Each structure stands twice: as C-alpha cells, then as structure tokens.
Amino acid sequence: VWRRLAGAWDVSFAPGGGAPGGVQSWDSLRSWTRSADARIRDYSGTATYSRDFPVAGMPRGRVILDLGDVAVVARVEVNGVDCGTLWKRPYGLDITGALREGKNHLVVSVANLWVNRLIADAGLPPERRVSWETFNPYKAGDMQLPSGLLGPVTLRVDAIR
C-alpha cells in the first residue's frame, strides 16, 4: 500500500429516497445501516462520497485505487475523469491517467440494493412509506444489508515491469 485515504469524507445522498439533504462530513467510512439516523439507515439509492488528497512526487508505475469493500456498486471519478464502475471484488481500478501532482479530488458514487428501504417501509403505515411496490417479500425487523463505501480506501503502486 502506497497510501491509505483515512479520515473524513463528505457524503451526500440523492434526493427523494428519504435520506437527509445536504452534505455531511463523516470522520470514517461505515455502513449506512450503522447510522443512528433512520433516514440514512433505511436508505436505498445512491450516495456520493468525496474528498481531496495530495500527491507529492508521482510514483513510477500504475496507481491502483482500491476501495476495499463496497455495498454494492461504485462509480469512481478522479479530478473530473470517469475512471470506471465497480460491481464486484476486487473493488480496484487504475487511476494513473487521472492522477496529478498536488491536490487530487476523488468522487465515489455508491448505489445499494432496494432491500433496506423495503424492510423499513414494511414497518410503516402506507402514508409514511417512501417506496411503492406491488409485492414486498420483506417484513419489518428483517436484517438489513450493509450499504455504502465501507473501505478501507487505499492507493497502491504496481511497478512497471
């Protein structure tokens, strides 16, 4: 591992899915289902994680961004360059072409499954539900699935051979 991107991330949730609006600062990565805020815990949709990180001295070789664990799908942008979409392990991709000396901006958009919203809505009266479905196979109290960018997020250098 060349560098670990630990510390704070700015996180925002797509509007309309019941999550709080605006940008939140999270001191570490964790599943949405571990949030004390039910609007985040029960959310199904896309959340965007962003942060800056410096690069002093470009390494020799390919720089691989490893997201660690993701639940479920992630789209990665570095300095405004779309670097790709990841949907299975390993959640890593080559960001060499987008990386630059100095400050870099990373954006990871993560979408989870609809399960958590269905579980939450099963325990609400119809007028308070966020989703609408013709059939909900889940019950209130069913176990929710981990969601979000779980990490750890690291950069590694694959040497030129």
C-alpha positions as CSV (number, residue, x, y, z in Angstrom):
1,V,0.0,0.0,0.0
2,W,1.4,3.3,-1.1
3,R,-1.1,5.4,0.7
4,R,-4.3,5.0,2.8
5,L,-7.1,7.5,2.4
6,A,-8.2,7.5,6.0
7,G,-10.1,10.3,7.7
8,A,-13.0,12.5,6.8
9,W,-15.3,12.1,3.7
10,D,-18.0,14.4,2.5
11,V,-21.2,12.3,1.9
12,S,-24.4,13.3,0.2
13,F,-27.5,11.2,-0.6
14,A,-29.6,11.5,-3.7
15,P,-32.8,13.4,-3.0
16,G,-36.2,11.7,-3.0
17,G,-35.2,8.5,-1.2
18,G,-35.9,9.6,2.3
19,A,-32.3,10.4,3.3
20,P,-31.3,13.8,4.7
21,G,-30.4,16.5,2.2
22,G,-27.1,18.4,2.0
23,V,-23.5,17.3,2.6
24,Q,-22.4,15.6,5.7
25,S,-18.9,15.1,7.0
26,W,-18.1,11.6,8.2
27,D,-15.0,11.0,10.2
28,S,-14.7,7.4,8.9
29,L,-16.3,5.0,6.5
30,R,-19.1,2.8,7.7
31,S,-22.3,1.0,6.5
32,W,-25.3,3.2,6.3
33,T,-27.1,0.6,8.3
34,R,-25.0,1.5,11.3
35,S,-26.2,5.1,11.4
36,A,-28.3,6.4,14.3
37,D,-30.3,8.4,11.7
38,A,-33.1,6.2,10.4
39,R,-33.2,8.3,7.2
40,I,-29.7,7.0,6.4
41,R,-30.0,3.5,7.9
42,D,-33.1,2.7,5.8
43,Y,-32.0,4.5,2.7
44,S,-31.8,2.7,-0.7
45,G,-30.3,4.6,-3.6
46,T,-27.1,6.4,-4.4
47,A,-24.8,8.3,-2.1
48,T,-21.8,10.3,-3.2
49,Y,-18.5,10.3,-1.2
50,S,-15.9,12.9,-2.0
51,R,-12.5,14.1,-0.6
52,D,-9.3,15.7,-1.6
53,F,-5.9,14.1,-1.2
54,P,-2.4,15.3,-2.1
55,V,0.2,13.6,-4.2
56,A,3.8,14.7,-3.8
57,G,6.0,13.0,-6.3
58,M,4.3,10.9,-8.9
59,P,5.2,7.2,-8.4
60,R,6.8,5.1,-11.1
61,G,4.2,2.6,-12.2
62,R,0.4,2.3,-12.3
63,V,-1.5,3.7,-9.4
64,I,-4.4,1.5,-8.4
65,L,-7.3,2.9,-6.3
66,D,-8.6,0.1,-4.0
67,L,-12.0,0.9,-2.4
68,G,-11.7,-2.1,0.0
69,D,-15.3,-3.2,0.4
70,V,-18.3,-1.7,-1.4
71,A,-22.0,-2.5,-1.0
72,V,-23.0,-2.7,-3.8
73,V,-21.9,-0.8,-6.9
74,A,-19.4,2.1,-7.2
75,R,-18.6,4.7,-9.9
76,V,-15.2,6.4,-9.5
77,E,-14.1,9.8,-10.7
78,V,-10.7,11.4,-10.1
79,N,-10.2,15.0,-10.9
80,G,-13.4,15.0,-13.0
81,V,-12.2,12.0,-15.1
82,D,-14.6,9.0,-15.1
83,C,-12.3,6.1,-14.1
84,G,-14.9,3.3,-14.2
85,T,-17.6,1.4,-12.4
86,L,-17.0,-1.5,-10.0
87,W,-19.6,-4.1,-9.1
88,K,-17.5,-7.0,-7.7
89,R,-14.3,-7.8,-5.8
90,P,-11.7,-6.7,-6.1
91,Y,-13.0,-3.1,-6.0
92,G,-9.9,-1.6,-7.5
93,L,-9.1,0.2,-10.7
94,D,-6.2,2.0,-12.4
95,I,-6.4,5.8,-11.9
96,T,-2.9,6.7,-13.2
97,G,-4.2,8.7,-16.1
98,A,-6.4,10.9,-13.9
99,L,-3.9,11.4,-11.1
100,R,-1.8,14.6,-10.9
101,E,0.9,16.1,-8.8
102,G,-0.5,18.2,-6.0
103,K,-4.2,18.2,-4.9
104,N,-6.5,15.5,-6.3
105,H,-10.2,15.2,-6.0
106,L,-11.9,11.8,-5.6
107,V,-15.6,11.2,-6.0
108,V,-17.1,7.7,-5.4
109,S,-20.8,7.3,-6.1
110,V,-22.2,4.1,-4.4
111,A,-25.6,2.5,-5.0
112,N,-27.0,-0.2,-2.7
113,L,-29.9,-2.6,-3.1
114,W,-33.6,-1.7,-2.5
115,V,-33.9,-4.3,0.3
116,N,-33.2,-1.8,3.2
117,R,-36.0,0.6,2.1
118,L,-38.4,-2.3,1.7
119,I,-37.7,-3.6,5.2
120,A,-38.1,-0.1,6.7
121,D,-41.3,0.6,4.7
122,A,-42.8,-2.8,5.8
123,G,-42.9,-1.4,9.4
124,L,-44.5,2.0,8.4
125,P,-48.2,2.8,7.7
126,P,-48.8,3.2,4.0
127,E,-49.0,7.0,4.1
128,R,-45.4,7.3,5.6
129,R,-43.7,4.8,3.2
130,V,-41.0,6.1,0.9
131,S,-41.3,3.4,-1.7
132,W,-44.2,1.8,-3.5
133,E,-44.3,-1.8,-4.7
134,T,-46.9,-4.3,-5.6
135,F,-45.3,-7.0,-3.5
136,N,-42.9,-6.7,-0.6
137,P,-41.3,-10.0,0.4
138,Y,-39.6,-8.4,3.5
139,K,-41.0,-7.8,7.0
140,A,-40.2,-5.1,9.5
141,G,-37.3,-6.3,11.6
142,D,-35.7,-8.4,8.8
143,M,-31.9,-8.0,8.8
144,Q,-30.7,-5.1,6.6
145,L,-27.9,-5.5,4.2
146,P,-24.6,-3.5,4.6
147,S,-24.6,-0.4,2.3
148,G,-22.2,2.2,1.1
149,L,-18.4,2.7,0.7
150,L,-17.0,0.5,3.5
151,G,-13.3,0.7,2.8
152,P,-10.5,0.9,3.7
153,V,-9.6,3.0,0.6
154,T,-6.0,2.7,-0.4
155,L,-3.7,3.6,-3.2
156,R,-1.0,1.1,-4.3
157,V,1.6,1.3,-7.0
158,D,2.1,-1.6,-9.4
159,A,5.7,-1.3,-10.6
160,I,6.4,-1.1,-14.3
161,R,7.8,-4.4,-15.4
